[in-house]
Each structure stands twice: as C-alpha cells, then as structure tokens.
Amino acid sequence: MANGASASALGRLLRPLSRELTADLARALVNLKADAETQARYDELADKRSTGQITADEQGELESIVRANTLLGVLKAEARAFLANGKPF
C-alpha cells in the first residue's frame, strides 16, 4: 500500500477533480467496491505473498490492485468530505 506521503501527493493531484463532484457522483464513489472476482483474486495473491509462493508476475498484479485501491481510497475520501461539507476541499 502507498505510504502517507504518496497518498497525500495523490490527494493533491486529484483535488481539481473533487471540484467537479456532484452529490450523486460522490455517493456513487463512496459506495464503490471491488467485485467478487477482483476481491477473490486479491485475497489469493495476498495469501501467496504471505506464504512466499508468489511469482514475479503475480507480485506485479498484486501491486497493481493495491495501487488501484489506493487511488479509490483517495477518491472516496474526497467524496466523503464533499458529502460532509457540501463542498470539495
């Protein structure tokens, strides 16, 4: 997962996007989650990594999922702030 500095930089980069949020879009972002197939694949890869049985390709796939989840987390935080405050950051 990205460290705090990376997440903070990502948040600053995406801040202009938050100015375009609507309440409907913000609610949709807050409720967005991985589908069952993606979650199952993440769980499988995380288990393989924990046991030291992950291949280089699988490690890259896992890192890609984690990066996407980090991005989604930042977008969700912006959406929650918008819904709480009625305005973007």
FIPA-578468 format. One record per atom (N, C-alpha, C): residue number from 1; residue in three letters; atom name; z, x, y. Coordinates in steps of 0.001 Angstrom, whole numbers, plus 500000, padded with zeros to 6 digits. Layout:
! FIPA-578468
@pos:NUM, code:Ala, site:CA, z:Z, x:X, y:Y
...
//
This chain:
! FIPA-578468
@pos:1, code:Met, site:N, z:500000, x:500840, y:498829
@pos:1, code:Met, site:CA, z:500000, x:500000, y:500000
@pos:1, code:Met, site:C, z:500000, x:500883, y:501231
@pos:2, code:Ala, site:N, z:499446, x:500407, y:502316
@pos:2, code:Ala, site:CA, z:499362, x:501179, y:503536
@pos:2, code:Ala, site:C, z:500746, x:501406, y:504108
@pos:3, code:Asn, site:N, z:500901, x:502573, y:504776
@pos:3, code:Asn, site:CA, z:502193, x:502823, y:505395
@pos:3, code:Asn, site:C, z:502299, x:502057, y:506709
@pos:4, code:Gly, site:N, z:503465, x:502098, y:507321
@pos:4, code:Gly, site:CA, z:503705, x:501333, y:508542
@pos:4, code:Gly, site:C, z:502750, x:501691, y:509664
@pos:5, code:Ala, site:N, z:502449, x:502973, y:509831
@pos:5, code:Ala, site:CA, z:501551, x:503398, y:510900
@pos:5, code:Ala, site:C, z:500141, x:502860, y:510674
@pos:6, code:Ser, site:N, z:499681, x:502873, y:509429
@pos:6, code:Ser, site:CA, z:498349, x:502351, y:509128
@pos:6, code:Ser, site:C, z:498282, x:500856, y:509379
@pos:7, code:Ala, site:N, z:499314, x:500137, y:508965
@pos:7, code:Ala, site:CA, z:499342, x:498688, y:509183
@pos:7, code:Ala, site:C, z:499392, x:498375, y:510664
@pos:8, code:Ser, site:N, z:500147, x:499175, y:511426
@pos:8, code:Ser, site:CA, z:500240, x:498972, y:512869
@pos:8, code:Ser, site:C, z:498894, x:499216, y:513541
@pos:9, code:Ala, site:N, z:498204, x:500269, y:513138
@pos:9, code:Ala, site:CA, z:496884, x:500563, y:513690
@pos:9, code:Ala, site:C, z:495905, x:499456, y:513342
@pos:10, code:Leu, site:N, z:495989, x:498964, y:512128
@pos:10, code:Leu, site:CA, z:495121, x:497872, y:511706
@pos:10, code:Leu, site:C, z:495407, x:496623, y:512534
@pos:11, code:Gly, site:N, z:496668, x:496359, y:512777
@pos:11, code:Gly, site:CA, z:497045, x:495219, y:513607
@pos:11, code:Gly, site:C, z:496451, x:495313, y:515003
@pos:12, code:Arg, site:N, z:496512, x:496497, y:515591
@pos:12, code:Arg, site:CA, z:495930, x:496692, y:516933
@pos:12, code:Arg, site:C, z:494417, x:496515, y:516899
@pos:13, code:Leu, site:N, z:493792, x:496989, y:515857
@pos:13, code:Leu, site:CA, z:492346, x:496872, y:515724
@pos:13, code:Leu, site:C, z:491918, x:495413, y:515608
@pos:14, code:Leu, site:N, z:492719, x:494612, y:514903
@pos:14, code:Leu, site:CA, z:492366, x:493209, y:514681
@pos:14, code:Leu, site:C, z:492862, x:492273, y:515779
@pos:15, code:Arg, site:N, z:493644, x:492769, y:516703
@pos:15, code:Arg, site:CA, z:494212, x:491916, y:517742
@pos:15, code:Arg, site:C, z:493148, x:491112, y:518502
@pos:16, code:Pro, site:N, z:491982, x:491675, y:518842
@pos:16, code:Pro, site:CA, z:490971, x:490836, y:519521
@pos:16, code:Pro, site:C, z:490557, x:489623, y:518696
@pos:17, code:Leu, site:N, z:490551, x:489767, y:517387
@pos:17, code:Leu, site:CA, z:490214, x:488640, y:516525
@pos:17, code:Leu, site:C, z:491226, x:487516, y:516691
@pos:18, code:Ser, site:N, z:492494, x:487884, y:516863
@pos:18, code:Ser, site:CA, z:493531, x:486857, y:516976
@pos:18, code:Ser, site:C, z:493336, x:485999, y:518217
@pos:19, code:Arg, site:N, z:492670, x:486525, y:519226
@pos:19, code:Arg, site:CA, z:492418, x:485730, y:520440
@pos:19, code:Arg, site:C, z:491429, x:484605, y:520179
@pos:20, code:Glu, site:N, z:490734, x:484665, y:519057
@pos:20, code:Glu, site:CA, z:489765, x:483630, y:518694
@pos:20, code:Glu, site:C, z:490338, x:482623, y:517697
@pos:21, code:Leu, site:N, z:491592, x:482789, y:517327
@pos:21, code:Leu, site:CA, z:492190, x:481892, y:516345
@pos:21, code:Leu, site:C, z:492328, x:480469, y:516874
@pos:22, code:Thr, site:N, z:492139, x:479550, y:515986
@pos:22, code:Thr, site:CA, z:492468, x:478154, y:516241
@pos:22, code:Thr, site:C, z:493619, x:477805, y:515305
@pos:23, code:Ala, site:N, z:494278, x:476695, y:515550
@pos:23, code:Ala, site:CA, z:495374, x:476294, y:514679
@pos:23, code:Ala, site:C, z:494880, x:476081, y:513248
@pos:24, code:Asp, site:N, z:493722, x:475469, y:513104
@pos:24, code:Asp, site:CA, z:493181, x:475226, y:511759
@pos:24, code:Asp, site:C, z:492882, x:476536, y:511031
@pos:25, code:Leu, site:N, z:492262, x:477477, y:511723
@pos:25, code:Leu, site:CA, z:491958, x:478770, y:511110
@pos:25, code:Leu, site:C, z:493243, x:479526, y:510794
@pos:26, code:Ala, site:N, z:494211, x:479479, y:511684
@pos:26, code:Ala, site:CA, z:495480, x:480164, y:511445
@pos:26, code:Ala, site:C, z:496171, x:479596, y:510212
@pos:27, code:Arg, site:N, z:496202, x:478282, y:510080
@pos:27, code:Arg, site:CA, z:496815, x:477669, y:508894
@pos:27, code:Arg, site:C, z:496064, x:478064, y:507624
@pos:28, code:Ala, site:N, z:494749, x:478103, y:507703
@pos:28, code:Ala, site:CA, z:493956, x:478498, y:506537
@pos:28, code:Ala, site:C, z:494268, x:479943, y:506134
@pos:29, code:Leu, site:N, z:494402, x:480827, y:507111
@pos:29, code:Leu, site:CA, z:494734, x:482224, y:506805
@pos:29, code:Leu, site:C, z:496116, x:482332, y:506176
@pos:30, code:Val, site:N, z:497081, x:481628, y:506727
@pos:30, code:Val, site:CA, z:498444, x:481683, y:506201
@pos:30, code:Val, site:C, z:498475, x:481219, y:504745
@pos:31, code:Asn, site:N, z:497678, x:480242, y:504405
@pos:31, code:Asn, site:CA, z:497678, x:479676, y:503052
@pos:31, code:Asn, site:C, z:496763, x:480401, y:502071
@pos:32, code:Leu, site:N, z:495984, x:481351, y:502546
@pos:32, code:Leu, site:CA, z:495039, x:482066, y:501699
@pos:32, code:Leu, site:C, z:495772, x:482977, y:500725
@pos:33, code:Lys, site:N, z:495371, x:482920, y:499462
@pos:33, code:Lys, site:CA, z:495930, x:483828, y:498461
@pos:33, code:Lys, site:C, z:494853, x:484151, y:497434
@pos:34, code:Ala, site:N, z:495121, x:485185, y:496689
@pos:34, code:Ala, site:CA, z:494165, x:485630, y:495676
@pos:34, code:Ala, site:C, z:493984, x:484555, y:494609
@pos:35, code:Asp, site:N, z:492775, x:484469, y:494092
@pos:35, code:Asp, site:CA, z:492551, x:483548, y:492981
@pos:35, code:Asp, site:C, z:493194, x:484128, y:491715
@pos:36, code:Ala, site:N, z:493298, x:483307, y:490695
@pos:36, code:Ala, site:CA, z:493983, x:483700, y:489457
@pos:36, code:Ala, site:C, z:493344, x:484930, y:488815
@pos:37, code:Glu, site:N, z:492031, x:485004, y:488842
@pos:37, code:Glu, site:CA, z:491329, x:486141, y:488222
@pos:37, code:Glu, site:C, z:491659, x:487448, y:488946
@pos:38, code:Thr, site:N, z:491638, x:487412, y:490270
@pos:38, code:Thr, site:CA, z:491939, x:488615, y:491047
@pos:38, code:Thr, site:C, z:493386, x:489032, y:490845
@pos:39, code:Gln, site:N, z:494299, x:488069, y:490851
@pos:39, code:Gln, site:CA, z:495712, x:488386, y:490654
@pos:39, code:Gln, site:C, z:495948, x:488971, y:489262
@pos:40, code:Ala, site:N, z:495296, x:488411, y:488263
@pos:40, code:Ala, site:CA, z:495443, x:488924, y:486904
@pos:40, code:Ala, site:C, z:494912, x:490350, y:486799
@pos:41, code:Arg, site:N, z:493793, x:490614, y:487459
@pos:41, code:Arg, site:CA, z:493225, x:491969, y:487421
@pos:41, code:Arg, site:C, z:494145, x:492951, y:488128
@pos:42, code:Tyr, site:N, z:494698, x:492543, y:489262
@pos:42, code:Tyr, site:CA, z:495651, x:493396, y:489975
@pos:42, code:Tyr, site:C, z:496843, x:493713, y:489065
@pos:43, code:Asp, site:N, z:497403, x:492693, y:488441
@pos:43, code:Asp, site:CA, z:498553, x:492882, y:487560
@pos:43, code:Asp, site:C, z:498228, x:493847, y:486422
@pos:44, code:Glu, site:N, z:497035, x:493676, y:485838
@pos:44, code:Glu, site:CA, z:496602, x:494555, y:484745
@pos:44, code:Glu, site:C, z:496503, x:496003, y:485222
@pos:45, code:Leu, site:N, z:495873, x:496198, y:486375
@pos:45, code:Leu, site:CA, z:495709, x:497558, y:486898
@pos:45, code:Leu, site:C, z:497046, x:498169, y:487295
@pos:46, code:Ala, site:N, z:497912, x:497373, y:487888
@pos:46, code:Ala, site:CA, z:499235, x:497873, y:488267
@pos:46, code:Ala, site:C, z:500032, x:498284, y:487035
@pos:47, code:Asp, site:N, z:499940, x:497500, y:485976
@pos:47, code:Asp, site:CA, z:500617, x:497853, y:484722
@pos:47, code:Asp, site:C, z:500070, x:499160, y:484158
@pos:48, code:Lys, site:N, z:498748, x:499302, y:484171
@pos:48, code:Lys, site:CA, z:498132, x:500535, y:483664
@pos:48, code:Lys, site:C, z:498589, x:501733, y:484491
@pos:49, code:Arg, site:N, z:498667, x:501548, y:485798
@pos:49, code:Arg, site:CA, z:499101, x:502646, y:486661
@pos:49, code:Arg, site:C, z:500546, x:503012, y:486355
@pos:50, code:Ser, site:N, z:501378, x:502009, y:486166
@pos:50, code:Ser, site:CA, z:502800, x:502244, y:485876
@pos:50, code:Ser, site:C, z:503012, x:503010, y:484574
@pos:51, code:Thr, site:N, z:502128, x:502783, y:483625
@pos:51, code:Thr, site:CA, z:502260, x:503447, y:482327
@pos:51, code:Thr, site:C, z:501414, x:504712, y:482221
@pos:52, code:Gly, site:N, z:500720, x:505065, y:483308
@pos:52, code:Gly, site:CA, z:499913, x:506281, y:483301
@pos:52, code:Gly, site:C, z:498628, x:506173, y:482511
@pos:53, code:Gln, site:N, z:498145, x:504953, y:482270
@pos:53, code:Gln, site:CA, z:496947, x:504746, y:481470
@pos:53, code:Gln, site:C, z:495748, x:504298, y:482299
@pos:54, code:Ile, site:N, z:495805, x:504483, y:483587
@pos:54, code:Ile, site:CA, z:494726, x:504015, y:484460
@pos:54, code:Ile, site:C, z:493651, x:505097, y:484585
@pos:55, code:Thr, site:N, z:492388, x:504677, y:484566
@pos:55, code:Thr, site:CA, z:491283, x:505619, y:484750
@pos:55, code:Thr, site:C, z:491042, x:505810, y:486256
@pos:56, code:Ala, site:N, z:490252, x:506793, y:486586
@pos:56, code:Ala, site:CA, z:489929, x:507045, y:487992
@pos:56, code:Ala, site:C, z:489211, x:505845, y:488608
@pos:57, code:Asp, site:N, z:488288, x:505250, y:487870
@pos:57, code:Asp, site:CA, z:487582, x:504069, y:488385
@pos:57, code:Asp, site:C, z:488536, x:502900, y:488598
@pos:58, code:Glu, site:N, z:489456, x:502727, y:487653
@pos:58, code:Glu, site:CA, z:490421, x:501644, y:487795
@pos:58, code:Glu, site:C, z:491371, x:501900, y:488963
@pos:59, code:Gln, site:N, z:491739, x:503150, y:489169
@pos:59, code:Gln, site:CA, z:492596, x:503502, y:490300
@pos:59, code:Gln, site:C, z:491895, x:503158, y:491610
@pos:60, code:Gly, site:N, z:490606, x:503452, y:491693
@pos:60, code:Gly, site:CA, z:489832, x:503100, y:492882
@pos:60, code:Gly, site:C, z:489779, x:501596, y:493083
@pos:61, code:Glu, site:N, z:489629, x:500856, y:491997
@pos:61, code:Glu, site:CA, z:489609, x:499397, y:492080
@pos:61, code:Glu, site:C, z:490963, x:498868, y:492557
@pos:62, code:Leu, site:N, z:492032, x:499421, y:492020
@pos:62, code:Leu, site:CA, z:493376, x:499011, y:492428
@pos:62, code:Leu, site:C, z:493597, x:499295, y:493911
@pos:63, code:Glu, site:N, z:493204, x:500464, y:494357
@pos:63, code:Glu, site:CA, z:493359, x:500813, y:495767
@pos:63, code:Glu, site:C, z:492559, x:499879, y:496658
@pos:64, code:Ser, site:N, z:491396, x:499475, y:496206
@pos:64, code:Ser, site:CA, z:490574, x:498528, y:496961
@pos:64, code:Ser, site:C, z:491270, x:497175, y:497102
@pos:65, code:Ile, site:N, z:491876, x:496711, y:496028
@pos:65, code:Ile, site:CA, z:492613, x:495447, y:496073
@pos:65, code:Ile, site:C, z:493796, x:495565, y:497022
@pos:66, code:Val, site:N, z:494502, x:496682, y:496963
@pos:66, code:Val, site:CA, z:495657, x:496889, y:497835
@pos:66, code:Val, site:C, z:495217, x:496923, y:499302
@pos:67, code:Arg, site:N, z:494110, x:497609, y:499604
@pos:67, code:Arg, site:CA, z:493604, x:497648, y:500989
@pos:67, code:Arg, site:C, z:493241, x:496252, y:501471
@pos:68, code:Ala, site:N, z:492577, x:495479, y:500623
@pos:68, code:Ala, site:CA, z:492220, x:494108, y:500998
@pos:68, code:Ala, site:C, z:493468, x:493270, y:501233
@pos:69, code:Asn, site:N, z:494482, x:493458, y:500404
@pos:69, code:Asn, site:CA, z:495731, x:492723, y:500565
@pos:69, code:Asn, site:C, z:496446, x:493121, y:501852
@pos:70, code:Thr, site:N, z:496385, x:494394, y:502202
@pos:70, code:Thr, site:CA, z:496982, x:494861, y:503458
@pos:70, code:Thr, site:C, z:496292, x:494208, y:504646
@pos:71, code:Leu, site:N, z:494971, x:494182, y:504608
@pos:71, code:Leu, site:CA, z:494207, x:493536, y:505673
@pos:71, code:Leu, site:C, z:494578, x:492060, y:505770
@pos:72, code:Leu, site:N, z:494651, x:491399, y:504640
@pos:72, code:Leu, site:CA, z:495016, x:489986, y:504625
@pos:72, code:Leu, site:C, z:496433, x:489796, y:505167
@pos:73, code:Gly, site:N, z:497330, x:490692, y:504836
@pos:73, code:Gly, site:CA, z:498696, x:490609, y:505342
@pos:73, code:Gly, site:C, z:498764, x:490697, y:506852
@pos:74, code:Val, site:N, z:497967, x:491586, y:507427
@pos:74, code:Val, site:CA, z:497928, x:491714, y:508886
@pos:74, code:Val, site:C, z:497348, x:490443, y:509510
@pos:75, code:Leu, site:N, z:496278, x:489931, y:508923
@pos:75, code:Leu, site:CA, z:495683, x:488692, y:509432
@pos:75, code:Leu, site:C, z:496674, x:487529, y:509335
@pos:76, code:Lys, site:N, z:497409, x:487468, y:508245
@pos:76, code:Lys, site:CA, z:498400, x:486406, y:508086
@pos:76, code:Lys, site:C, z:499508, x:486536, y:509120
@pos:77, code:Ala, site:N, z:499939, x:487752, y:509405
@pos:77, code:Ala, site:CA, z:500982, x:487958, y:510414
@pos:77, code:Ala, site:C, z:500501, x:487477, y:511784
@pos:78, code:Glu, site:N, z:499264, x:487814, y:512116
@pos:78, code:Glu, site:CA, z:498687, x:487345, y:513384
@pos:78, code:Glu, site:C, z:498619, x:485819, y:513406
@pos:79, code:Ala, site:N, z:498223, x:485228, y:512291
@pos:79, code:Ala, site:CA, z:498108, x:483771, y:512212
@pos:79, code:Ala, site:C, z:499482, x:483112, y:512338
@pos:80, code:Arg, site:N, z:500493, x:483681, y:511689
@pos:80, code:Arg, site:CA, z:501852, x:483122, y:511781
@pos:80, code:Arg, site:C, z:502367, x:483201, y:513223
@pos:81, code:Ala, site:N, z:502118, x:484327, y:513867
@pos:81, code:Ala, site:CA, z:502547, x:484478, y:515262
@pos:81, code:Ala, site:C, z:501850, x:483456, y:516141
@pos:82, code:Phe, site:N, z:500577, x:483255, y:515899
@pos:82, code:Phe, site:CA, z:499822, x:482264, y:516666
@pos:82, code:Phe, site:C, z:500421, x:480876, y:516483
@pos:83, code:Leu, site:N, z:500701, x:480506, y:515254
@pos:83, code:Leu, site:CA, z:501255, x:479180, y:514977
@pos:83, code:Leu, site:C, z:502654, x:479026, y:515560
@pos:84, code:Ala, site:N, z:503452, x:480090, y:515548
@pos:84, code:Ala, site:CA, z:504815, x:480029, y:516077
@pos:84, code:Ala, site:C, z:504844, x:479965, y:517611
@pos:85, code:Asn, site:N, z:503924, x:480687, y:518222
@pos:85, code:Asn, site:CA, z:503938, x:480820, y:519679
@pos:85, code:Asn, site:C, z:502873, x:479973, y:520370
@pos:86, code:Gly, site:N, z:501933, x:479450, y:519609
@pos:86, code:Gly, site:CA, z:500835, x:478695, y:520210
@pos:86, code:Gly, site:C, z:499838, x:479562, y:520922
@pos:87, code:Lys, site:N, z:499952, x:480872, y:520724
@pos:87, code:Lys, site:CA, z:499014, x:481809, y:521346
@pos:87, code:Lys, site:C, z:498993, x:483101, y:520544
@pos:88, code:Pro, site:N, z:497948, x:483873, y:520681
@pos:88, code:Pro, site:CA, z:497876, x:485148, y:519971
@pos:88, code:Pro, site:C, z:498822, x:486165, y:520617
@pos:89, code:Phe, site:N, z:498997, x:487301, y:519971
@pos:89, code:Phe, site:CA, z:499834, x:488375, y:520510
@pos:89, code:Phe, site:C, z:499411, x:488721, y:521903
//
